[in-house]
């Protein structure tokens, strides 16, 4: 098992510069969502926290160029789109999906473009 210092340095040295920047973006959004969940508790707030935790976790794996992180991120994005579409199809305001699922689509395309470099 690698130590934390090696893990963090690998994330910032190995992948293209976009991957660590997006990891920082996801971690910052996770902290903001956590703060919102503590300040204004509610079911949709906790669902947003769950989505952001999954996205941040899998993107950190992606930033380390791990296939499980990339596939997990794409899988969470697909589930988020399905949840959003199902709510939209029955006429409800899609509030159960990820708060940033359109941006996550863009990030998923970056993952697919670099997927051959992953371990």
C-alpha positions as CSV (number, residue, x, y, z in Angstrom):
1,X,0.0,0.0,0.0
2,X,1.4,3.4,-1.0
3,X,1.7,6.1,1.6
4,X,-0.4,9.3,1.4
5,X,2.5,11.4,0.2
6,X,3.3,9.1,-2.7
7,X,-0.4,8.9,-3.6
8,X,-0.9,12.6,-3.7
9,X,2.3,13.2,-5.7
10,X,1.3,10.5,-8.2
11,X,-2.1,12.2,-8.7
12,X,-0.4,15.5,-9.6
13,X,2.5,14.0,-11.7
14,X,1.1,11.2,-13.8
15,X,-2.1,12.2,-15.4
16,X,-2.8,15.2,-17.7
17,X,-3.2,18.5,-15.9
18,X,-7.0,18.4,-16.3
19,X,-7.4,15.3,-14.0
20,X,-6.0,16.8,-10.8
21,X,-7.8,20.1,-11.4
22,X,-11.1,18.3,-11.7
23,X,-10.3,16.3,-8.6
24,X,-9.8,19.5,-6.6
25,X,-13.0,20.8,-8.2
26,X,-15.0,17.7,-7.0
27,X,-13.5,17.9,-3.5
28,X,-14.4,21.6,-3.2
29,X,-17.9,20.9,-4.4
30,X,-18.1,18.0,-1.9
31,X,-17.1,20.3,0.9
32,X,-19.7,22.9,-0.2
33,X,-22.4,20.2,-0.4
34,X,-21.4,18.9,3.1
35,X,-21.6,22.4,4.5
36,X,-25.1,22.9,2.9
37,X,-26.3,19.5,4.2
38,X,-25.2,20.5,7.8
39,X,-26.7,24.0,7.5
40,X,-30.0,23.1,5.8
41,X,-30.8,19.4,6.4
42,X,-33.3,17.7,4.1
43,X,-33.7,14.7,1.9
44,X,-32.6,16.4,-1.3
45,X,-29.6,17.9,0.4
46,X,-28.5,14.5,1.6
47,X,-29.0,13.0,-1.9
48,X,-26.8,15.7,-3.3
49,X,-24.2,14.9,-0.7
50,X,-24.4,11.2,-1.7
51,X,-23.9,12.1,-5.4
52,X,-21.0,14.4,-4.7
53,X,-19.3,11.8,-2.5
54,X,-19.5,9.2,-5.2
55,X,-18.3,11.6,-7.9
56,X,-15.4,12.8,-5.7
57,X,-14.4,9.3,-4.7
58,X,-14.4,7.9,-8.3
59,X,-12.7,11.0,-9.7
60,X,-9.8,10.7,-7.2
61,X,-9.4,7.1,-8.6
62,X,-9.5,8.5,-12.1
63,X,-6.9,11.1,-11.3
64,X,-4.7,8.2,-10.2
65,X,-5.3,6.7,-13.6
66,X,-7.2,3.7,-12.2
67,X,-9.7,1.9,-14.4
68,X,-12.0,1.2,-11.4
69,X,-12.2,5.0,-10.9
70,X,-12.9,5.8,-14.5
71,X,-15.6,3.1,-14.8
72,X,-17.2,4.0,-11.5
73,X,-17.3,7.7,-12.5
74,X,-18.9,6.9,-15.9
75,X,-21.3,4.5,-14.1
76,X,-22.4,7.1,-11.6
77,X,-22.9,9.6,-14.4
78,X,-25.1,7.1,-16.3
79,X,-27.2,6.4,-13.2
80,X,-27.5,10.2,-12.6
81,X,-28.8,10.7,-16.2
82,X,-31.3,7.8,-15.8
83,X,-32.6,9.3,-12.5
84,X,-32.9,12.7,-14.1
85,X,-34.6,11.4,-17.2
86,X,-37.1,9.2,-15.3
87,X,-38.1,12.2,-13.2
88,X,-38.4,14.4,-16.2
89,X,-40.4,11.8,-18.2
90,X,-43.1,11.5,-15.6
91,X,-43.4,15.3,-15.4
92,X,-41.6,16.0,-12.1
93,X,-38.9,18.5,-11.5
94,X,-35.7,16.4,-11.6
95,X,-34.4,17.1,-8.1
96,X,-33.1,13.6,-7.2
97,X,-30.2,13.6,-9.7
98,X,-26.7,14.9,-9.4
99,X,-26.5,18.6,-9.0
100,X,-23.7,18.8,-11.7
101,X,-24.6,16.0,-14.0
102,X,-24.2,18.0,-17.2
103,X,-20.6,18.9,-16.2
104,X,-20.1,15.2,-15.3
105,X,-21.0,14.3,-18.9
106,X,-18.2,16.4,-20.2
107,X,-15.8,14.9,-17.7
108,X,-16.9,11.4,-18.7
109,X,-15.9,12.2,-22.3
110,X,-12.4,13.2,-21.1
111,X,-12.2,9.9,-19.3
112,X,-13.1,8.0,-22.4
113,X,-10.5,9.9,-24.4
114,X,-7.7,9.0,-22.0
115,X,-9.0,5.5,-21.0
116,X,-6.1,3.6,-22.8
117,X,-3.6,5.2,-20.4
118,X,-5.3,3.9,-17.3
119,X,-4.1,0.9,-15.2
